[in-house]
Every structure is written in C-alpha cells, then in structure tokens.
C-alpha cells in the first residue's frame, strides 16, 4: 500500500471522529484543530491499529501531532512488515 492509499484509508477512519467537520490536511492537528480528547484519541488509534494490523505505542502517539505525521508513521509501519 502506498502513502496515498494509506491516507485514503485513514481519512475514511477519521470521518466518524471529526465531529466539527474540519477539512483534513497534512497539517491538521488532533488536539488543536480536531479537539480530540484522550478517549477519542484512544478510540481512533484502536481503529487504525485494527484496520492496518499495526501497534502504535504510547511513545509514538505522544510524538504524532498532525494528520500528516500519522499517515507517515502508519505507512512506515506497513513498509517495515
């Protein structure tokens, strides 16, 4: 799966969590733009982990602030498998 396919899949997964209808770009932040609280982050991460069969560690989660960083991280995890 290339980065564009990873991006499209994550966009589909984020839709139910995007309560404000924010336009998602690589620069979109989870805390600021999307206003995700910790429970929402946990649910969203679980959905990504299930879809892509990867594990996103707490340390990785702490480093990922933008949508683009998330897509890159998931894409890299898939490439490493």
HURACOR-V792094 format. One record per residue. N is the residue number from 1. NEAR is the number of other C-alpha atoms within 8 Angstrom. Layout:
n | near
N | NEAR
N | NEAR
This chain:
n | near
1 | 6
2 | 6
3 | 9
4 | 6
5 | 8
6 | 12
7 | 9
8 | 8
9 | 8
10 | 10
11 | 9
12 | 7
13 | 11
14 | 9
15 | 8
16 | 6
17 | 8
18 | 9
19 | 8
20 | 5
21 | 5
22 | 8
23 | 4
24 | 8
25 | 7
26 | 8
27 | 8
28 | 11
29 | 10
30 | 11
31 | 9
32 | 7
33 | 8
34 | 12
35 | 7
36 | 10
37 | 7
38 | 6
39 | 7
40 | 9
41 | 9
42 | 8
43 | 8
44 | 11
45 | 9
46 | 8
47 | 9
48 | 12
49 | 11
50 | 8
51 | 6
52 | 8
53 | 7
54 | 10
55 | 5
56 | 8
57 | 6
58 | 6
59 | 6
60 | 8
61 | 8
62 | 7
63 | 6
64 | 9
65 | 10
66 | 11
67 | 14
68 | 10
69 | 10
70 | 10
71 | 12
72 | 9
73 | 8
74 | 11
75 | 12
76 | 8
77 | 9
78 | 10
79 | 6
80 | 5
81 | 4
